[in-house]
Amino acid sequence: VWLLRRLPQYKSASLTRSRDPDVLKPLTIVIDVAGLYDHDQLRYDHHQRGFFETFDGENKAARDGGRPDVTGPDSATGVFKTKLSASGLVYKHYGREILCA
């Protein structure tokens, strides 16, 4: 949240704490809950089974709950092999913009 608030579009964003899907659904951006990682939908969770997104890797199947074939660092795509947290996902997509803010 702190990282995103460095950006003009989220500077005044309210913070909602919930795991209730009905509460999360209308929100513009959701971090660390909801069991979905999809940058197009602005959903950045890392708790789903089969999730192993890395900084330079691709895991497009995370939209469907992860990739069963990606089970750890050896099967992750990209040079970096560290699984990202929710803040890592935010940094992956907004880091350059945050550093320039």
C-alpha positions in Angstrom: 0.0 0.0 0.0 2.8 2.4 0.9 4.5 1.8 -2.4 1.3 2.4 -4.4 0.6 5.6 -2.5 3.8 7.1 -4.1 1.9 7.1 -7.4 -0.5 9.9 -8.3 -3.4 7.5 -9.2 -3.3 5.8 -5.7 -2.1 8.8 -3.6 -5.5 9.3 -2.0 -6.8 5.7 -2.3 -8.7 4.4 0.6 -7.6 1.2 2.4 -10.2 -1.6 2.7 -9.3 -4.7 4.8 -11.4 -7.7 3.9 -11.4 -11.2 2.6 -15.0 -11.0 1.6 -15.3 -11.5 -2.2 -18.3 -9.2 -2.3 -16.4 -6.4 -0.6 -13.3 -6.9 -2.8 -15.1 -7.2 -6.2 -15.9 -3.5 -6.8 -12.4 -2.3 -5.6 -10.0 -0.8 -8.2 -7.0 -2.7 -6.9 -6.6 -5.6 -4.5 -3.4 -6.7 -2.8 -2.6 -9.9 -1.0 -6.1 -11.4 -0.9 -8.7 -12.9 -3.2 -6.5 -15.8 -4.5 -5.9 -14.2 -7.9 -2.9 -12.7 -9.6 -4.0 -10.8 -12.8 -2.3 -7.6 -13.6 -5.0 -6.7 -16.2 -7.6 -6.9 -13.4 -5.3 -5.2 -10.8 -5.4 -8.2 -8.5 -2.1 -9.1 -6.8 -2.3 -12.1 -4.6 0.3 -14.9 -4.2 -1.6 -17.4 -2.0 -3.1 -19.7 -4.7 -1.9 -23.2 -5.2 0.6 -23.5 -8.0 1.6 -19.9 -7.8 5.3 -19.3 -8.5 5.7 -15.9 -10.2 9.2 -14.6 -10.4 10.4 -11.1 -11.1 11.3 -11.8 -14.7 9.1 -15.0 -15.2 5.8 -15.5 -16.9 2.9 -17.3 -15.2 -0.1 -16.4 -17.3 -2.0 -19.4 -15.9 -2.0 -17.7 -12.5 -5.3 -16.2 -13.7 -6.7 -19.7 -13.5 -5.3 -20.4 -10.0 -1.7 -21.1 -10.8 0.3 -23.6 -12.9 0.6 -27.1 -11.6 3.7 -27.6 -13.7 5.5 -24.8 -11.8 6.3 -26.3 -8.4 9.3 -24.4 -7.4 12.5 -22.6 -8.4 13.7 -25.4 -10.8 10.5 -25.2 -12.9 10.0 -21.4 -12.7 10.6 -19.3 -15.9 13.1 -16.5 -16.0 16.5 -16.0 -14.6 15.4 -15.1 -11.1 14.0 -18.0 -9.1 12.6 -16.3 -6.0 8.8 -16.6 -5.7 7.3 -13.1 -5.3 5.1 -11.9 -2.4 2.2 -9.5 -3.0 4.6 -6.6 -2.5 7.0 -8.2 -5.0 4.1 -8.4 -7.5 3.4 -4.7 -7.0 7.0 -3.9 -7.5 7.2 -6.0 -10.6 4.5 -4.0 -12.2 4.9 -0.5 -10.7 8.5 -0.5 -9.4 10.0 1.7 -12.1 7.2 4.1 -11.9 7.5 4.2 -8.0 11.2 4.9 -8.2 10.6 7.8 -10.6 7.8 9.3 -8.4 
